[in-house]
């Protein structure tokens, strides 16, 4: 048993060393505008990106009327990140996936049935490295997907999150 635990720890340490070669960890905030019968929501996310793979991963919580309404995960693949002109500003774009779970909530002024939103994503944004270890960015996405709804079955939904954030690289 100890050998298995030691082996798992060694693999995890190797993974962490591998990630440490150009890894950015950050925080982002966002807004989901109230379009197409969707309530306005605020999002707060933790993000991770590495230099070695073109994916950005984020875990987020979602608030409606300043109250928790859901939690999710997304992954975006940056197809390119070219420099705009001769500036320090870059442009990026690419496809992705997202899944958000909305638990059943009953409050005096807020009620929500359990739902699961699964969608493809297309993200576009700009980023700028302020220093060798700090990056700021702003992005918008379109998320067409389906909602598995506790009462109404499956419904189509399209969401347009707008986010901004900062990443620290080490």
Secondary structure, 3 states (H helix, E strand, C coil): CHHHHHHHHHHHHHHHHHHHCCEEEEEEEEEECCCCCCCCEEEEEEEEEECCCCEEEEEEEEEECCEEEEEEEEEEECCECCECCCCCEEEEEEEEEEEEEECCEECCCCEECCEEEEEEEEEEEEEEECCCCEEEEEEEEEEEEEEEECCCEEEEEEECEEEEEEEEEC
